[in-house]
Amino acid sequence: MGHDDDRTGRPPDAACLAPTALLDSDHPDVVAFARHHAVGANDRERAVALYLAVRDGFRYDPYRIDLSPAGMRASTVLATGHGWCVPKAALLAAAARAAGIPARVGYADVRNHLSTERLRRTMGTDVFIWHGYVDLWLDGAWRKATPAFNVELCERFGLLPLEFDGVHDSLYHPYDRAGQRHMEYVRQRGSFDDMPLARIVADFEATYPRWALLAGGTCFEDDVARE
């Protein structure tokens, strides 16, 4: 179910704390991850600690995308050690719920996403649809957090790592370290209690018919290093 995007609007309900098949906050590994990393004196500090653990503990890799339910599940990121923006956001949301912090998953279409020549050629566009982030309910408002790009990857690309303080929204910077245009949000798709996987899969198949060609061959980090 989708929600409006009003930061001071509808407060969380039970669905924002409940496990789902994809946001499997009741999975033993997710519970253990949340217990280990959600440390702090209050929900804000615990949310920030979880954000950093997801952002930097799992490599961003858009070359290995499995759009099956098993491939998109939050606990799968823990099992594989990598993910792209959608499952990494799912992990942060699931871990937050496991720690008792209300969370939703949000999506937007973005232009000039962190990319490589191979990725741009295969996709045939510079617009990345259904980019994932998380809404966390902290101190009476929804705060956006984007845990996709681990800090090492940002350093290689000359990007500013996204920080999250639990007060301000953590969204992609419009410019990189050199002042060049990096990211533009072109469409907000809203926030959801659960990942709308069927819609994501249908839109990916329609928008990126050559997506499967990314499988195999060089790894994302190797392409990053070459560029």
MARVEXTI-17617 format. One record per residue: y, x, z of N, C-alpha, C, O in turn; residue number from 1. Coordinates in nm, 2 decimals. Each point is the difference from the previous one (the first is absolute). Last residue first. Layout:
# residues N
> n.Y_n.X_n.Z_ca.Y_ca.X_ca.Z_c.Y_c.X_c.Z_o.Y_o.X_o.Z_resi
> Y_X_Z_Y_X_Z_Y_X_Z_Y_X_Z_NUM
...
END
This chain:
# residues 227
> n.Y_n.X_n.Z_ca.Y_ca.X_ca.Z_c.Y_c.X_c.Z_o.Y_o.X_o.Z_resi
> 0.33_3.72_-1.52_0.13_-0.05_-0.04_0.11_0.05_0.09_0.12_-0.03_-0.02_227
> -0.58_0.14_0.10_0.04_0.05_-0.14_0.14_-0.04_-0.04_0.06_0.07_-0.07_226
> -0.25_-0.23_0.48_0.03_0.14_0.01_0.04_0.06_-0.14_0.09_0.08_0.00_225
> -0.23_-0.53_0.03_0.13_0.02_0.07_0.04_0.14_0.00_0.11_0.04_-0.03_224
> -0.54_-0.15_-0.13_0.11_-0.03_-0.10_0.14_0.01_0.06_0.09_0.05_-0.06_223
> -0.46_0.02_0.35_0.01_0.10_-0.10_0.10_-0.02_-0.11_0.08_0.09_-0.04_222
> -0.16_-0.42_0.37_0.07_0.11_0.05_0.01_0.12_-0.09_0.10_0.07_0.00_221
> -0.35_-0.46_-0.13_0.14_-0.03_0.01_0.08_0.12_0.05_0.10_0.04_-0.06_220
> -0.57_0.06_-0.19_0.05_-0.08_0.12_0.15_-0.01_0.00_0.07_0.07_-0.07_219
> -0.41_-0.03_-0.38_0.08_0.08_0.10_0.04_-0.09_0.12_0.00_-0.13_-0.02_218
> -0.41_-0.06_-0.24_0.10_0.10_-0.05_0.07_0.06_0.12_-0.05_0.02_0.11_217
> -0.13_-0.52_-0.05_-0.05_0.12_-0.04_0.10_0.10_-0.05_0.12_-0.03_0.00_216
> 0.04_-0.46_-0.01_-0.11_0.05_0.08_-0.06_0.12_-0.06_-0.01_0.02_-0.13_215
> 0.37_-0.27_-0.06_0.04_0.09_0.10_-0.12_0.06_0.07_0.01_0.11_0.06_214
> -0.03_-0.46_-0.39_0.00_0.13_-0.05_0.04_0.11_0.10_-0.02_0.12_-0.03_213
> 0.04_-0.60_0.10_-0.13_0.06_0.03_-0.01_0.14_-0.05_-0.09_0.08_0.04_212
> 0.47_-0.37_-0.13_0.00_0.06_0.13_-0.13_0.08_0.03_0.00_0.10_0.06_211
> 0.20_-0.36_-0.45_-0.07_0.13_-0.02_-0.02_0.07_0.14_-0.03_0.12_0.01_210
> 0.26_-0.55_-0.07_-0.14_-0.02_-0.06_-0.07_0.14_-0.01_-0.13_0.00_-0.01_209
> 0.54_-0.22_0.28_-0.05_0.14_-0.02_-0.14_-0.01_-0.06_-0.09_0.04_0.07_208
> 0.33_-0.44_0.01_0.11_0.09_-0.02_-0.04_0.14_-0.03_0.06_0.07_-0.08_207
> -0.37_-0.44_0.17_0.09_-0.04_-0.11_0.11_0.11_-0.03_0.03_0.01_-0.11_206
> -0.34_0.06_0.47_-0.08_-0.01_-0.13_0.09_-0.04_-0.11_-0.02_0.05_-0.11_205
> 0.21_-0.05_0.54_-0.03_0.14_-0.04_-0.07_-0.01_-0.14_0.03_0.08_-0.09_204
> 0.05_-0.49_0.30_0.13_0.06_-0.06_-0.03_0.14_-0.04_0.06_0.04_-0.10_203
> -0.41_-0.26_0.31_0.03_-0.07_-0.13_0.12_0.06_-0.06_0.01_0.02_-0.12_202
> -0.13_0.14_0.55_-0.10_0.04_-0.10_0.03_-0.06_-0.14_0.00_0.06_-0.10_201
> 0.26_-0.19_0.48_0.03_0.14_-0.04_-0.10_0.04_-0.11_0.05_0.06_-0.10_200
> -0.11_-0.49_0.28_0.13_0.01_-0.08_0.02_0.14_-0.04_0.04_0.03_-0.12_199
> -0.40_-0.10_0.40_-0.03_-0.06_-0.13_0.12_0.00_-0.09_-0.01_0.03_-0.12_198
> 0.05_0.13_0.58_-0.07_0.09_-0.09_-0.03_-0.06_-0.14_0.02_0.07_-0.10_197
> 0.31_-0.12_0.52_-0.03_-0.10_-0.11_-0.08_0.07_-0.11_0.05_0.02_-0.11_196
> 0.00_0.09_0.66_0.02_0.06_-0.13_-0.05_-0.11_-0.11_-0.11_-0.04_0.00_195
> 0.29_-0.14_0.47_-0.12_0.07_-0.05_0.03_0.05_-0.14_0.09_-0.05_-0.07_194
> 0.25_-0.16_0.31_-0.09_0.02_0.11_-0.12_0.08_-0.03_-0.06_0.06_0.08_193
> 0.54_-0.01_-0.34_-0.12_-0.08_0.00_-0.08_0.03_0.13_0.01_0.11_0.05_192
> 0.51_-0.06_-0.35_-0.09_0.05_0.10_-0.11_-0.10_0.03_0.02_-0.12_-0.02_191
> 0.31_0.24_-0.45_-0.01_-0.07_0.13_-0.11_0.06_0.09_-0.06_0.10_-0.03_190
> 0.25_0.03_-0.42_-0.11_-0.10_-0.01_-0.03_-0.07_0.14_-0.07_-0.09_0.00_189
> 0.50_0.37_-0.28_-0.07_-0.02_0.13_-0.10_-0.11_-0.02_0.03_-0.11_-0.05_188
> 0.21_0.47_-0.32_-0.05_-0.14_0.04_-0.06_0.00_0.13_-0.09_0.08_0.03_187
> 0.29_0.31_-0.22_0.04_-0.09_-0.10_-0.04_-0.15_0.03_0.05_-0.09_-0.06_186
> 0.07_0.60_0.30_-0.07_-0.12_0.02_0.05_-0.10_-0.10_0.11_-0.04_-0.01_185
> -0.11_0.59_-0.01_0.08_-0.12_-0.01_-0.09_-0.12_0.02_-0.11_-0.01_-0.07_184
> 0.13_0.60_0.11_-0.06_-0.13_0.03_0.09_-0.11_-0.02_0.12_0.00_0.05_183
> 0.00_0.47_-0.15_-0.14_0.00_0.03_-0.07_-0.14_0.00_-0.10_-0.02_-0.07_182
> 0.56_0.36_-0.10_-0.05_-0.14_0.02_-0.15_0.01_0.02_-0.07_0.05_-0.09_181
> 0.35_0.38_0.22_-0.04_-0.07_-0.12_-0.06_-0.14_0.03_-0.05_-0.01_0.11_180
> 0.21_0.38_0.19_0.10_-0.10_-0.04_-0.04_-0.07_-0.12_0.08_-0.08_-0.05_179
> -0.34_0.42_0.30_0.10_0.06_-0.10_0.10_-0.10_-0.04_0.09_0.03_-0.08_178
> -0.45_-0.15_0.37_0.08_0.10_0.07_0.11_0.06_-0.09_0.10_0.05_0.04_177
> -0.23_-0.54_-0.18_-0.09_0.11_0.06_0.09_0.10_0.06_0.12_-0.01_0.01_176
> -0.01_-0.54_-0.07_0.01_0.13_-0.05_-0.09_0.11_0.06_-0.04_-0.02_0.12_175
> 0.05_-0.45_0.01_0.03_-0.01_-0.15_0.02_0.13_-0.06_-0.01_0.01_-0.13_174
> -0.33_-0.12_0.55_0.14_0.05_-0.03_0.03_-0.02_-0.15_-0.09_0.03_-0.08_173
> -0.27_-0.35_0.35_0.02_0.13_-0.08_0.14_0.03_-0.02_0.09_-0.09_-0.03_172
> -0.21_-0.16_0.48_-0.02_-0.03_-0.14_0.03_0.12_-0.09_0.07_0.09_0.05_171
> -0.08_-0.29_0.48_-0.05_0.12_-0.07_-0.04_-0.03_-0.14_-0.11_-0.04_-0.02_170
> 0.46_-0.20_0.41_-0.11_-0.01_-0.10_-0.03_0.13_-0.06_0.09_0.08_-0.02_169
> 0.10_-0.11_0.53_0.04_-0.02_-0.14_-0.11_-0.01_-0.10_-0.11_0.06_0.03_168
> 0.00_-0.02_0.43_0.12_-0.08_0.00_0.05_-0.03_-0.14_0.03_-0.12_-0.03_167
> -0.41_0.40_0.14_-0.03_-0.13_0.06_0.12_-0.09_0.02_0.00_-0.11_0.05_166
> -0.04_0.55_-0.28_0.03_0.01_0.14_-0.02_-0.13_0.08_0.03_-0.01_0.12_165
> -0.18_0.32_-0.59_0.00_-0.14_0.06_0.03_0.01_0.15_-0.08_0.07_0.07_164
> 0.11_0.24_-0.58_-0.02_-0.01_0.14_0.01_-0.14_0.05_0.05_-0.09_-0.08_163
> -0.17_0.38_-0.40_0.05_-0.12_0.06_-0.03_0.00_0.15_-0.11_0.01_0.04_162
> 0.19_0.42_-0.36_-0.10_-0.08_0.06_0.06_-0.12_0.07_0.11_0.01_0.06_161
> 0.09_0.24_-0.50_0.02_-0.01_0.15_-0.11_-0.09_0.06_-0.01_-0.11_-0.04_160
> -0.06_0.42_-0.41_0.05_-0.13_0.05_0.02_0.01_0.15_-0.05_0.09_0.07_159
> -0.14_0.24_-0.41_0.14_0.01_0.03_0.06_-0.13_0.04_0.12_-0.03_-0.03_158
> -0.59_0.14_-0.07_0.08_-0.07_-0.10_0.15_0.01_0.02_0.08_-0.04_-0.08_157
> -0.40_0.24_0.38_-0.03_0.05_-0.13_0.08_-0.06_-0.11_0.04_0.06_-0.10_156
> 0.01_-0.22_0.55_0.05_0.13_-0.02_-0.03_0.06_-0.13_0.09_0.07_-0.06_155
> -0.27_-0.49_0.16_0.15_-0.01_-0.01_0.06_0.14_-0.02_0.08_0.02_-0.09_154
> -0.54_-0.05_0.19_0.03_-0.04_-0.14_0.15_-0.01_-0.02_0.04_0.05_-0.11_153
> -0.18_0.04_0.54_-0.03_0.12_-0.08_0.02_-0.03_-0.15_0.06_0.08_-0.07_152
> -0.02_-0.43_0.41_0.12_0.10_-0.01_-0.03_0.12_-0.09_0.09_0.04_-0.06_151
> -0.30_-0.53_-0.04_-0.02_0.10_0.10_0.11_0.11_-0.02_0.04_0.03_-0.11_150
> -0.02_-0.55_-0.06_0.00_0.14_-0.05_0.00_0.10_0.12_0.09_0.00_0.08_149
> -0.12_-0.50_-0.02_-0.08_0.04_-0.11_-0.01_0.16_-0.02_-0.11_0.05_0.00_148
> 0.31_-0.42_0.33_-0.08_0.12_0.04_-0.07_0.07_-0.11_-0.09_0.08_0.02_147
> 0.51_-0.43_0.13_-0.07_0.03_-0.13_-0.07_0.14_0.03_0.06_0.10_-0.01_146
> 0.19_-0.56_0.28_-0.05_0.14_0.01_-0.08_0.03_-0.12_-0.09_-0.08_-0.04_145
> 0.47_-0.31_0.27_-0.08_0.05_-0.11_-0.04_0.14_0.02_0.08_0.09_0.03_144
> 0.04_-0.51_0.33_0.04_0.13_-0.05_-0.09_0.05_-0.11_-0.13_0.00_0.02_143
> 0.28_-0.48_0.26_-0.09_0.06_-0.09_0.06_0.13_-0.05_0.11_0.00_-0.06_142
> 0.01_-0.23_0.55_0.03_0.00_-0.14_-0.11_0.07_-0.08_-0.07_0.09_0.05_141
> 0.11_-0.11_0.44_0.05_-0.13_-0.04_0.04_-0.01_-0.15_0.07_-0.09_-0.04_140
> -0.27_0.48_0.27_0.13_-0.03_0.06_0.06_-0.13_-0.06_0.13_0.00_-0.03_139
> -0.50_0.14_-0.26_0.04_0.09_0.11_0.13_-0.05_0.05_0.10_-0.01_-0.08_138
> -0.52_-0.09_-0.30_0.09_-0.07_0.09_0.03_0.08_0.13_-0.08_0.02_0.08_137
> -0.05_0.13_-0.61_-0.04_0.00_0.14_0.10_-0.07_0.09_0.12_0.02_-0.02_136
> -0.30_0.04_-0.53_0.10_-0.06_0.09_-0.06_0.01_0.14_-0.11_-0.05_0.02_135
> 0.00_0.36_-0.49_-0.04_-0.08_0.12_0.12_-0.06_0.07_0.11_0.07_0.01_134
> -0.26_0.10_-0.55_0.06_0.05_0.12_-0.04_-0.10_0.11_-0.09_-0.08_-0.02_133
> -0.03_0.20_-0.55_-0.03_-0.05_0.13_0.08_0.06_0.11_0.02_0.12_0.01_132
> 0.00_-0.25_-0.57_0.01_0.12_0.09_0.00_-0.06_0.14_0.07_-0.10_0.04_131
> -0.12_-0.14_-0.49_-0.07_-0.02_0.13_0.00_0.13_0.08_-0.10_0.04_0.06_130
> 0.22_0.08_-0.55_0.00_-0.13_0.07_-0.08_0.00_0.13_-0.09_0.08_0.02_129
> 0.38_0.29_-0.33_-0.13_-0.02_0.07_0.01_-0.13_0.08_0.09_-0.02_0.08_128
> 0.16_0.26_-0.53_0.01_-0.10_0.10_-0.14_-0.01_0.07_-0.10_-0.02_-0.07_127
> 0.22_0.29_-0.32_0.04_0.07_0.12_0.02_-0.10_0.12_0.05_0.03_0.10_126
> -0.41_-0.02_-0.55_0.13_-0.05_0.05_0.04_0.08_0.12_-0.09_0.06_0.07_125
> -0.33_-0.01_-0.30_0.08_-0.05_-0.11_0.13_-0.06_0.04_0.07_-0.07_-0.07_124
> -0.49_0.28_0.29_0.06_-0.13_0.04_0.08_-0.06_-0.11_0.01_-0.12_-0.02_123
> -0.19_0.56_-0.03_-0.11_-0.10_0.01_0.05_-0.14_0.03_-0.05_-0.10_-0.06_122
> 0.35_0.46_0.04_-0.06_-0.02_-0.13_-0.10_-0.11_0.01_-0.01_-0.08_-0.09_121
> 0.21_0.23_0.49_0.09_-0.08_-0.08_-0.05_-0.03_-0.14_0.02_-0.11_-0.05_120
> -0.28_0.38_0.34_0.01_-0.13_0.06_0.10_-0.09_-0.09_-0.04_-0.11_-0.03_119
> -0.01_0.57_-0.07_-0.12_-0.07_-0.03_0.01_-0.15_0.05_-0.05_-0.09_-0.07_118
> 0.41_0.38_0.17_-0.01_-0.04_-0.14_-0.12_-0.07_-0.04_0.00_-0.10_-0.08_117
> 0.16_0.04_0.58_-0.03_0.11_-0.09_0.00_-0.04_-0.14_-0.01_-0.12_-0.03_116
> 0.25_-0.08_0.53_-0.09_-0.01_-0.12_-0.03_0.14_-0.06_0.06_0.10_0.04_115
> 0.22_-0.45_0.34_-0.06_0.13_0.00_-0.11_0.00_-0.10_-0.10_-0.07_0.01_114
> 0.44_-0.30_-0.12_-0.09_0.03_0.11_-0.05_0.15_-0.01_0.00_0.06_-0.11_113
> 0.32_-0.36_-0.16_0.02_0.15_0.04_-0.08_0.03_0.12_0.05_0.07_0.09_112
> 0.03_-0.57_-0.11_0.02_0.08_-0.11_0.02_0.15_0.05_0.05_0.02_0.10_111
> -0.30_-0.50_0.12_0.10_0.11_0.00_0.00_0.08_-0.13_-0.10_0.00_-0.07_110
> -0.06_-0.50_0.35_-0.01_0.08_-0.12_0.11_0.10_0.00_0.12_-0.03_0.03_109
> -0.36_-0.20_0.42_0.12_0.00_-0.09_-0.04_0.08_-0.13_-0.09_0.08_0.00_108
> -0.12_-0.30_0.52_-0.02_0.06_-0.13_0.13_-0.01_-0.08_0.08_-0.10_0.01_107
> -0.34_0.07_0.53_0.11_-0.05_-0.09_-0.02_0.08_-0.13_-0.06_0.11_-0.01_106
> -0.22_-0.27_0.50_0.01_0.09_-0.12_0.10_-0.05_-0.10_0.00_-0.12_-0.02_105
> -0.03_0.07_0.59_-0.02_-0.07_-0.13_0.00_0.11_-0.11_0.05_0.11_0.03_104
> -0.09_-0.16_0.56_0.02_0.08_-0.12_-0.03_-0.09_-0.12_-0.09_-0.09_0.00_103
> 0.15_0.14_0.59_-0.01_-0.09_-0.11_0.04_0.08_-0.13_0.09_0.07_-0.01_102
> -0.32_0.15_0.44_0.14_0.00_-0.06_-0.02_-0.09_-0.12_-0.07_0.03_-0.10_101
> -0.29_0.12_0.39_0.07_-0.11_0.06_0.14_-0.01_-0.06_0.08_-0.08_0.06_100
> -0.44_0.39_-0.18_0.08_0.05_0.11_0.08_-0.11_0.06_0.08_0.02_0.10_99
> -0.34_-0.10_-0.49_-0.09_0.05_0.10_0.06_0.04_0.13_-0.05_0.00_0.11_98
> 0.32_-0.11_-0.48_-0.06_-0.12_0.06_-0.10_0.04_0.11_0.00_-0.06_0.10_97
> 0.19_0.41_-0.34_0.10_-0.06_0.08_-0.06_-0.13_0.07_0.02_-0.02_0.12_96
> -0.29_0.24_-0.44_0.01_0.08_0.13_0.10_-0.06_0.09_-0.02_0.00_0.12_95
> -0.02_-0.20_-0.54_-0.11_-0.02_0.08_0.00_0.07_0.13_-0.04_-0.05_0.10_94
> 0.39_0.13_-0.41_0.00_-0.14_0.05_-0.12_-0.03_0.09_0.02_-0.06_0.10_93
> -0.01_0.48_-0.32_0.10_-0.01_0.10_0.01_-0.14_0.06_0.02_-0.01_0.12_92
> -0.32_0.07_-0.48_-0.04_0.07_0.12_0.10_0.00_0.11_-0.03_-0.03_0.12_91
> 0.14_-0.15_-0.54_-0.10_-0.09_0.07_-0.05_0.07_0.13_-0.02_-0.07_0.10_90
> 0.30_0.31_-0.38_0.08_-0.10_0.07_-0.10_-0.09_0.07_0.03_-0.04_0.11_89
> -0.22_0.35_-0.38_0.06_0.07_0.12_0.09_-0.10_0.08_0.00_0.01_0.12_88
> -0.21_-0.16_-0.53_-0.09_0.01_0.12_0.06_0.08_0.12_-0.04_-0.03_0.11_87
> 0.33_-0.02_-0.49_-0.05_-0.13_0.05_-0.10_0.01_0.11_0.02_-0.06_0.10_86
> 0.17_0.45_-0.33_0.10_-0.07_0.09_-0.06_-0.13_0.06_0.03_-0.03_0.11_85
> -0.39_0.39_-0.22_0.13_-0.02_-0.07_0.08_-0.10_0.08_-0.05_-0.04_0.11_84
> -0.35_0.41_0.06_0.03_-0.14_-0.04_0.13_0.00_-0.08_0.07_0.10_0.00_83
> -0.47_0.22_0.33_0.11_-0.01_-0.10_0.02_-0.15_-0.03_-0.08_-0.09_0.03_82
> -0.27_0.25_0.26_0.10_0.10_0.03_0.12_0.00_-0.10_0.08_0.08_0.00_81
> -0.52_-0.36_0.07_0.02_0.10_-0.11_0.10_0.11_0.03_-0.01_0.10_-0.06_80
> -0.09_-0.46_0.38_-0.13_0.06_-0.04_0.01_0.11_-0.11_-0.07_0.10_0.00_79
> 0.45_-0.35_0.16_-0.05_0.08_0.11_-0.13_0.07_-0.05_-0.02_0.12_0.04_78
> 0.20_-0.43_-0.32_0.09_0.11_0.00_-0.05_0.10_0.11_0.00_0.12_-0.02_77
> -0.22_-0.54_-0.01_-0.04_0.10_-0.11_0.09_0.12_0.00_-0.05_0.11_-0.03_76
> 0.14_-0.49_0.31_-0.09_0.10_0.06_-0.05_0.10_-0.10_-0.05_0.11_0.03_75
> 0.33_-0.47_-0.17_0.07_0.09_0.08_-0.09_0.11_0.06_0.03_0.12_-0.01_74
> -0.14_-0.36_-0.46_0.00_-0.03_0.14_0.06_0.11_0.08_-0.01_0.11_-0.03_73
> -0.08_-0.14_-0.46_0.13_-0.03_0.05_0.01_-0.02_0.15_0.11_-0.02_0.05_72
> -0.52_0.11_-0.29_0.09_0.10_-0.03_0.14_-0.01_0.05_0.07_0.09_0.03_71
> -0.41_-0.44_0.01_-0.04_0.12_0.08_0.10_0.11_-0.02_0.03_0.08_0.09_70
> 0.03_-0.46_-0.36_0.03_-0.03_0.14_-0.03_0.12_0.09_0.07_0.04_0.09_69
> 0.03_0.09_-0.59_-0.09_-0.09_0.07_0.04_-0.03_0.14_0.08_0.08_0.06_68
> 0.14_0.23_-0.38_0.05_-0.14_0.03_-0.10_-0.10_0.05_0.04_-0.12_0.01_67
> 0.06_0.68_-0.03_-0.12_-0.10_0.00_0.05_-0.13_0.04_0.03_-0.03_0.11_66
> 0.18_0.54_-0.27_0.03_-0.14_0.04_-0.12_-0.08_-0.02_-0.05_-0.01_-0.11_65
> 0.23_0.52_0.08_-0.13_-0.06_0.05_0.03_-0.14_0.05_0.01_-0.01_0.12_64
> 0.34_0.27_-0.29_-0.10_0.02_-0.10_-0.13_-0.06_0.04_-0.08_-0.03_-0.09_63
> 0.49_0.06_0.36_-0.01_-0.12_-0.09_-0.10_0.02_-0.11_-0.02_-0.09_-0.08_62
> 0.13_0.29_0.59_-0.07_0.03_-0.12_-0.02_-0.12_-0.09_-0.09_-0.08_0.02_61
> 0.29_0.32_0.48_0.04_-0.10_-0.10_-0.07_0.04_-0.13_0.02_0.11_-0.05_60
> -0.20_0.02_0.55_0.07_0.05_-0.12_0.02_-0.12_-0.09_-0.08_-0.09_-0.02_59
> 0.06_0.10_0.57_-0.08_-0.04_-0.12_0.08_0.03_-0.13_0.11_-0.04_-0.01_58
> 0.07_0.12_0.46_-0.15_0.03_0.02_-0.09_-0.03_-0.12_-0.11_0.03_0.00_57
> 0.60_-0.11_0.04_-0.03_0.14_-0.02_-0.15_0.03_0.02_-0.04_0.11_-0.03_56
> 0.23_-0.56_0.06_0.07_0.06_-0.11_-0.06_0.14_-0.03_-0.02_0.04_-0.11_55
> -0.15_-0.29_0.48_-0.04_-0.05_-0.13_0.07_0.07_-0.11_-0.07_0.04_-0.10_54
> 0.20_0.07_0.54_-0.14_0.03_-0.02_-0.06_-0.05_-0.13_-0.08_0.07_-0.06_53
> 0.53_-0.17_0.18_-0.02_0.14_-0.04_-0.15_0.04_-0.01_-0.03_0.08_-0.09_52
> 0.13_-0.52_0.22_0.06_0.02_-0.13_-0.03_0.15_-0.04_-0.04_0.02_-0.11_51
> -0.07_-0.15_0.55_-0.09_-0.05_-0.10_0.04_0.03_-0.14_-0.08_0.04_-0.08_50
> 0.38_0.06_0.43_-0.11_0.09_0.00_-0.11_-0.04_-0.10_-0.06_0.09_-0.06_49
> 0.43_-0.38_0.12_0.04_0.12_-0.07_-0.12_0.10_0.00_-0.02_0.07_-0.11_48
> -0.04_-0.46_0.35_0.00_-0.03_-0.15_0.04_0.13_-0.08_-0.06_0.02_-0.10_47
> 0.07_-0.01_0.57_-0.14_0.00_-0.04_0.00_-0.03_-0.15_-0.09_0.06_-0.07_46
> 0.51_-0.07_0.28_-0.06_0.14_0.00_-0.14_0.00_-0.05_-0.04_0.09_-0.07_45
> 0.24_-0.51_0.12_0.07_0.07_-0.10_-0.06_0.15_-0.01_-0.03_0.04_-0.11_44
> -0.13_-0.34_0.44_-0.05_-0.03_-0.13_0.07_0.08_-0.11_-0.07_0.04_-0.09_43
> 0.07_0.19_0.57_0.02_-0.14_-0.04_-0.05_-0.02_-0.15_-0.05_0.10_-0.06_42
> 0.01_0.32_0.30_0.03_-0.09_0.11_0.03_-0.14_-0.03_0.00_-0.09_0.09_41
> -0.36_0.43_-0.35_0.14_-0.01_0.03_0.03_-0.10_0.11_-0.09_-0.07_0.05_40
> -0.32_0.18_-0.45_0.04_0.05_0.13_0.15_-0.02_0.01_0.08_0.02_-0.09_39
> -0.49_-0.11_-0.25_0.11_-0.09_0.05_0.04_0.04_0.14_-0.03_-0.07_0.09_38
> -0.34_0.30_-0.32_0.13_0.03_-0.05_0.12_-0.09_0.05_0.11_0.05_0.00_37
> -0.59_-0.09_0.13_0.03_0.14_0.00_0.15_0.03_-0.03_0.06_0.08_0.06_36
> -0.24_-0.52_-0.09_-0.01_0.04_0.14_0.05_0.15_0.01_0.07_0.03_0.10_35
> -0.12_-0.21_-0.53_0.11_-0.06_0.07_0.01_0.05_0.14_0.11_0.03_0.05_34
> -0.49_0.09_-0.30_0.12_0.07_-0.05_0.13_-0.05_0.07_0.08_0.08_0.04_33
> -0.49_-0.30_0.06_0.01_0.14_0.06_0.12_0.07_-0.05_0.06_0.08_0.08_32
> -0.14_-0.50_-0.26_0.03_-0.01_0.14_0.01_0.13_0.06_0.10_0.03_0.08_31
> -0.24_-0.04_-0.52_0.14_-0.03_0.01_0.04_-0.02_0.15_0.11_0.05_0.04_30
> -0.56_0.03_-0.13_0.08_0.12_-0.03_0.15_-0.03_0.01_0.07_0.09_0.04_29
> -0.38_-0.45_0.03_0.00_0.10_0.11_0.08_0.12_-0.03_0.06_0.06_0.09_28
> 0.07_-0.54_-0.29_-0.10_0.10_-0.03_0.01_0.11_0.11_0.10_0.04_0.04_27
> 0.20_-0.42_-0.07_-0.11_0.00_0.10_-0.11_0.10_-0.04_-0.10_0.00_0.07_26
> 0.48_-0.08_-0.35_0.05_0.05_0.13_-0.10_0.00_0.11_0.01_0.07_0.10_25
> 0.02_-0.12_-0.64_-0.10_-0.02_0.10_0.03_0.08_0.13_-0.06_0.10_0.04_24
> 0.26_-0.30_-0.50_0.07_0.06_0.12_-0.09_0.00_0.12_0.02_-0.08_0.09_23
> -0.22_-0.10_-0.46_0.07_0.12_-0.05_0.08_0.08_0.10_0.01_0.12_0.00_22
> -0.24_-0.53_0.11_-0.10_0.09_-0.07_0.06_0.12_-0.05_-0.07_0.11_-0.01_21
> 0.31_-0.30_0.43_-0.04_-0.06_-0.13_-0.11_0.09_-0.06_-0.02_0.11_0.05_20
> 0.28_-0.20_0.48_-0.07_0.08_-0.11_-0.03_-0.08_-0.12_-0.02_-0.12_0.02_19
> 0.45_0.02_0.31_-0.14_-0.03_-0.02_-0.06_0.10_-0.10_0.07_0.03_-0.10_18
> 0.40_-0.09_0.25_-0.08_0.09_0.09_-0.15_-0.01_-0.03_-0.08_0.07_0.06_17
> 0.41_-0.33_-0.28_0.06_0.14_-0.01_-0.07_0.09_0.09_0.03_0.12_0.00_16
> -0.12_-0.59_-0.01_-0.06_0.06_-0.12_0.05_0.15_-0.01_-0.07_0.08_-0.07_15
> 0.23_-0.38_0.41_-0.13_0.06_0.03_-0.05_0.07_-0.12_-0.08_0.10_0.02_14
> 0.59_-0.14_-0.04_-0.09_-0.09_0.06_-0.13_0.07_0.01_-0.01_0.12_-0.01_13
> 0.56_0.04_-0.02_-0.14_0.01_-0.03_-0.08_-0.11_0.06_0.03_-0.05_0.11_12
> 0.49_-0.04_-0.24_-0.08_0.09_0.09_-0.14_0.00_-0.04_-0.05_-0.08_-0.07_11
> 0.47_-0.04_-0.26_-0.12_-0.05_0.07_-0.07_0.10_0.08_-0.03_0.11_-0.05_10
> 0.50_0.06_-0.09_-0.06_-0.13_-0.02_-0.12_-0.03_0.08_-0.01_0.04_0.12_9
> 0.30_0.36_-0.20_0.02_-0.07_0.13_-0.05_-0.14_0.00_0.02_-0.08_0.09_8
> -0.07_0.37_-0.48_-0.03_0.08_0.12_0.02_-0.07_0.13_-0.08_0.03_0.09_7
> -0.05_-0.24_-0.57_0.11_0.00_0.09_-0.04_0.08_0.12_-0.09_-0.03_0.08_6
> -0.16_-0.10_-0.50_0.03_0.14_0.04_0.12_0.01_0.09_0.06_0.11_0.00_5
> -0.47_-0.51_-0.09_0.13_0.04_-0.04_0.03_0.14_0.05_-0.08_0.05_0.09_4
> -0.43_-0.17_-0.16_0.11_-0.04_0.08_0.13_0.04_-0.06_0.01_0.07_-0.10_3
> -0.57_-0.18_-0.04_0.12_0.07_-0.01_0.11_-0.05_0.10_-0.01_-0.11_0.04_2
> -0.56_0.11_-0.05_0.12_-0.08_0.00_0.12_0.09_0.00_0.01_0.09_0.08_1
END
